[in-house]
């Protein structure tokens, strides 16, 4: 697979994963600081459990919510032009392995 195809595949993968993941604004809540709960909050005021996290990873999970997929996929697609952005290519490789 050439570099441009890899970037486009990574963008597609992000959008596919985001589409099947709980939407909403992801946030931390819970009673125990050492074991926060990640929840998705919706415009109607409801919320849905997304994950339990450890204190040091909760903020990471909420930061990398599905809301990031669209802008990140757009960046990967724009980086597929010559010359290919090496940073975008590194991200694409990580997203398409495993």
Secondary structure, 3 states (H helix, E strand, C coil): CCHHHHHHHHHHHHHHHHHCCCCCEEEEECCCHHHCEEEEECCCCCEEEEEECCCCCHHHHHHCCCHHHHHHHHHHHHCCCCCCCHHHHHHHHHHHCC
